Amino acid sequence: MQAKLKEVLDKAYRGHYAVGAFNTSDLEITQGIIEAAIEMNSPVIVQTSEKAIHYAGLEEISSIVRIEAIKAPIPVVLHLDHGKDLDLIGRAMKFGYSSVMVDTSVFSENKRIDILKKVVLEAHKYGVSVEGERDSIKGREDFIQADSSHLTDPDKAVEFVNKTGIDAFAVSIGNAHGGNLPGENLNLNLLHQIHEKIDLPLVLHGASSTPEEKIKEAVKYGISKINIDTDLRHAFALEIKELFKDHPETQDPREIMKAGKEAVKKVVKEKIKLFGSAGKA
C-alpha cells in the first residue's frame, strides 16, 4: 500500500526503530526492495535520486514504484532523494511522490529557510511530507559531490526546523555519501545533542558501510530514516559479475537482472533487521 513518510516516520520515532530508505533506478531493484520488506513485514521507503530520474524518467520510475506499492501488503513510501532542482521537486509531487527531500545545502545560507518554507507550504497542501537538510554531507554519489562536511549546529538546527515546518531533519554528524571514506566516524555525542533539542524524526544519509554498532546507537538518538544506496549497487553488480564468471554463456537479460534483484533482496533484509523495523508493518 502507498504510505506517507510522516506517518511511517512518526511511528518509527515513537517506537525507537528506523525505516530503511533504499534507492532505486529500475524495475528489478524496486522489486527486490519491496519483496524483501514484505518478507520481513516491514514498512519501507523507496527513493529515487535526481540522477535516477534522469536515467529512467520521472513518470516511468514513479509509475514502477507506485504500481509495486499498490500491490504490496505493507506501507511503501515513494520518496525523492536529494532534491536540488525546485522544478523537479514540484513535478515529483504531481507524479505521486508522497514525500520529497529538499537539499538546501546548495543554496546560500541566508536563503535556505525561505526556500524550504515555500516548498513545505506547497507540499503540505497536497499531503506530501518534506525532509530537509541544512548542512552539506561529504562524499560522492550520483549528482552529489562534496569534499567536506559542515557538521550540524544543534541551535541552528532548531531554528531551521521551527521556521520551515519540515517533517524530518537530515543530520550531518560525520556521515558520508558513497562508500566508507577514510576518517569517517559518526559523532554520536553531537547526534545526542541534536536529538535533545529537536523532537522530530531524524535522518541518516550515507549509511552504507557504516558499522552496525554505530547504526544501533544512532537509532537510540532519534534516527528514524536511514538511507542506503551504495550497498545495493555493490551487491547488484557483484552478483552479476559472479553470474558471468560461473556461467559465461548466459544471455537472457531476465536471468541476469533476476540475479541482481536477489542480491538486493538479501541486503535489504539484513538492513531491515539491523534497523529494527522487521515486524513493524
Secondary structure by P-SEA (a helix, b strand, c coil): ccccaaaaaaaaaaacbbbbbbbbccaaaaaaaaaaaaaacbbbbbbbcaaaaaaccaaaaaaaaaaaaaacccbbbbcccccccaaaaaaaaaacccbbbbcccccccccaaaaaaaaaaaaaaacbbbbbbccccccccccccccccccccaaaaaaaaaaccccbbbbbccccccccccccccaaaaaaaaaaacccbbbbcccccccaaaaaaaaaacccbbbbcaaaaaaaaaaaaaaaaaccccccaaaaaaaaaaaaaaaaaaaaaaacccccc
